[in-house]
């Protein structure tokens, strides 16, 4: 099966740099696209990344909320998860354990999505090699930009787009 490049990119960010913020960005853009079809499975995977982003930052409430929501969505998407080359049974066993760790405020530890399809895993590891990245790297807690990306990134494009949309809305009224 051919997997969307955005999903492979998501898996690379997830497993190589542990850049959960970029996981969210790349998959959300795909989810909103015509190709992504607004399928709920993408939201579930986005929420896993966001939940782990919050967990790593010790935002336990945000993490619990996102992992709980991901679990709720993905429990109804087992066929689609399997079609994406992921072991849905293992994933759905892992998410409640992650939620439990969050609720107990245990230290964050990296999680690897259980990729079942060997060709998907091979595509991911090959792309990592091409990009000089390491598959299943640990989180770099010394990288403050990675850990706090949502507050440190340049948001000029978002601010400009919101202003543009506001101007368009005002012209219509």
N, C-alpha and C positions, 0 to 999 in steps of 0.2 A: 504494500500500500504506500502511496505517496503521501507524505505528511506535509502540512503547510509549513513553509519556511519560518513563519512567525512562531509556530509551536517549537520548532527546533531551536530558534533563537531564544525563546523563553527557557527551554531546557538548558541551553548553554549558560545563560545568565544565572539560572537557578543553581546549577551544579559546578560551574567553573569559577565565577567571580563572586557568587552569592549576592549578586546585585538584584535584590528582590524588587527594588523600585523600577528597574528597567524591565524586569519580568512583567510587571503590571503595565508599563507603558506599551511594550511591543504587543502584548496579547490583547490589551484593551483596544488598540487601534485595529487589530485584526477582527476582533469581535464586532466592532462597529461597522466594518466593511461589508460589502455585498458578499464576498467570499466566505466571511466568518458567519454570516447568516444570523447574527444575534443569538447563537446557540448558548444555552445556559451552561454547558460544560465549560466554556471558556471563562465564564464568570467564576465558576468554582475553582479553576486553576489560578485565576487572578487573585482570588481571595486567599488561597493558600499562601501565595507569595506575600501578599499584604500582611497576613496574619504573622508570618515568620519575621517580616520586617519589624512589626510592632514588638513581637516577642524578644527579638534580639536587642531592641532598645528599652526593654523592660516596661513597655506600655502593655501591661497584662490585660486590662479591660479591652483595649482595642484589638489585641491579639486573640483573646477568647471570642470576641464577637465575630471576627473574620473567619477563624477556624470553624466555629459553630455554623456559620452561614455556608461556608464551603462544604462542610459535611452534609448539611441539609440539602444542598443542591446536588452534590455528587452522588448521594444515595439513590437519586432518581435517574442517574445518567450512567449506570454501570455498563451498558452496551456501548455507548459512545466512548467511554473511558477505554474500554478494551479495544475498540476500533482505532484509538489513538496510540496503541502499543503499550499501554500502561496496565499493570496488574491491578485491576479495580478492587479485587478482594483484599489485597494487601494494603492498598491505599486507604480503603475504608476501615481497616483495622488500625492503621497508623494514626489517622486523624484524631480519634478519641483519646489516644495515648498522648498525643501532642497537646490536646486541650487539657487533659488532666495535669500534665507538667506545667502548663501555663497557670492553671488554677492553683496549683501548689507553689507557684512562683519559684520553680526549680530553675537552675541556670540554663540558659539557652544552649542547645546543641544543634549542630547542622543536621538537616534531614535530606535524604536522597529519595526522590520520587522513584517508585519501583517500576523501572522500564522493563517490560517483558519482551518486546519485539527486538530481537538481536540486530535486525537491520536498522532500526531507529537508533539503538545504542551505538552502533557502528557509525552511522551518519553523524551523530553528535560528537563522538570521540575524534573522528576524522576532521570535522570542522574545527574542533579545539586545536588539533595539531597544526592545521593550516594557519590558525590565528595565534599560534604560540601561547596557548592557554592550557591549563591543567584541568582535567576532568576530576570532579569531586574534591576540589580544593576546599580547605577549611575557610571559614569566615575570617577576614582580617579585621580584628577589633581595633587595630591601630589606625585604620583608615576612617577618619571621622567623616569624610565626605560620603563614603559608602554607607556608613551607619546612620547618618543624618541627612541623607540626600534631599528629602522632601523640603527641608528648611534651608539648604545651602545652594540649591541649583539656581541657575539663572531663569527667571520667570518672565523676562521681558516679552517674549512672544505670546505668552498667555495673557498678560496684561494688555498688550496691544490688540489682541483678538477680541477680548472682552469689550474694550473701548469701541472697536469697530462695530461689533454686534449691537452695542447700545446706540450708536449713531444710526445704524440701519433701522432699529426699532423705533427710534424717535422720529425718523423721517416718515414712517408709515402712519404714525398717529397724528 
